Amino acid sequence: MMKQTFRKLHRIVAPIVFLPLFMTVITGVAYRLGRNWFGFVKRAGTYFNGNS
């Protein structure tokens, strides 16, 4: 019974935890690739961080 309860809880919590981590990874990789491959200036990072 405990195993089934844990699986139900995991099914609910896992996507909630995954999405912010996934977005952090994607924007971090996009920023690094943008700077290295496309020559974004350092100021472009403020857009990824949400600062203006």
C-alpha positions in Angstrom: 0.0 0.0 0.0 2.8 2.4 0.8 4.4 1.8 -2.6 1.2 2.7 -4.4 0.8 5.9 -2.3 4.3 6.9 -3.1 3.8 6.3 -6.8 0.7 8.4 -6.9 2.5 11.3 -5.0 5.5 11.0 -7.4 3.2 11.2 -10.4 1.8 14.5 -9.1 5.0 16.1 -7.8 7.5 15.0 -10.5 6.1 17.3 -13.3 5.9 20.2 -10.9 9.6 19.9 -10.0 10.7 19.0 -13.5 9.4 22.0 -15.4 11.3 24.7 -13.5 14.5 22.7 -13.7 14.0 22.0 -17.4 13.4 25.7 -18.1 16.6 26.6 -16.2 18.6 24.2 -18.2 17.2 25.3 -21.6 17.7 29.0 -21.0 21.2 28.4 -19.5 22.2 26.4 -22.6 20.6 28.9 -24.9 22.5 31.8 -23.3 25.9 30.0 -23.5 25.4 28.9 -27.1 24.2 32.4 -28.0 27.4 33.9 -26.5 29.8 31.4 -28.0 28.2 30.6 -31.4 26.3 33.8 -32.3 28.4 36.4 -30.5 25.7 37.8 -28.2 27.0 40.5 -26.1 27.1 40.1 -22.3 24.1 42.4 -22.0 21.9 39.8 -23.8 22.1 37.8 -20.6 19.9 40.3 -18.8 17.0 39.3 -21.1 17.4 35.6 -20.0 17.5 36.6 -16.4 14.4 38.8 -16.6 16.3 42.0 -15.7 16.0 45.0 -17.9 
